[in-house]
Amino acid sequence: MRTAEMKQAFKKYGNQVVLDDISFYLESGKILGLIGPSGAGKTTTIKALLGMEQLDRGASFVLGQKMPNREVLAHVEYMGQEDALYNELTAAENLRFFGTLMGLKHTQLEKAGDHYLELLKLSDFKQTLVKNFSGGMKRRLTLAITLQAEPQLLVLDEPTVGIDPALRLEIWDQLRTIAQTDRGILITTHVMDEAERCDLLGLIIGGKLFAFGTPAALKNQFAAKTIEEVFLKAEVRSDAL
């Protein structure tokens, strides 16, 4: 089953084209990574996919339903680049509040909350007010809140910014575990070793999907040894167009 799909997505802001005929898909049990330079259109792509941005042409689908669709969004969790937390609440209270909005029941709330606080090394700060958290701790708490619902489609926009490399590896192990339960994960990242861990990659440059395929296929296409090298070669080619 395809958990997400975009077909010939096109969008302009004024005279600026921000999405130019973008098409891709994500199947259940897989992780799709979107990579590209800042301002390339990755976040706009995600928002258009979820129906948060209206397309001028083309269409987006989530769980087989054309977007926007409020009922479908009940099976999707989205983590944006901004941390939307209540600073006057503790970490546990934030998890409980957002988990309740996600429809989690009491026992499930406590179990999932404790699991993801431990995973993200925040267990010792469970009763700490979020206003006393560092930026990196807030990012980790936001990720814990997003992960606790384990939805059919998980959409993460730069989730590991400010998180140390060792913890990033643990997070990716958990993402792989979630994907293996027949869920789909769409993630944007600037970290090339994270991109290597994805099942499929979409390389977006200047609002265009410059390449789409497995990491191995992209490396073969660009005669590159790493995804970082693919990224650099693609930028050079795009500048020449």
PyMOL commands that set and color helices and strands:
alter all, ss='L'
color gray80, all
select helices_A, chain A and resi 42-49+70-73+91-101+106-119+123-125+130-132+135-147+165-179+192-195+215-221+227-240
alter helices_A, ss='H'
color red, helices_A
select strands_A, chain A and resi 2-13+16-27+31-35+57-62+65-66+76-79+153-157+184-188+200-205+208-213
alter strands_A, ss='S'
color yellow, strands_A
deselect
rebuild
show_as cartoon
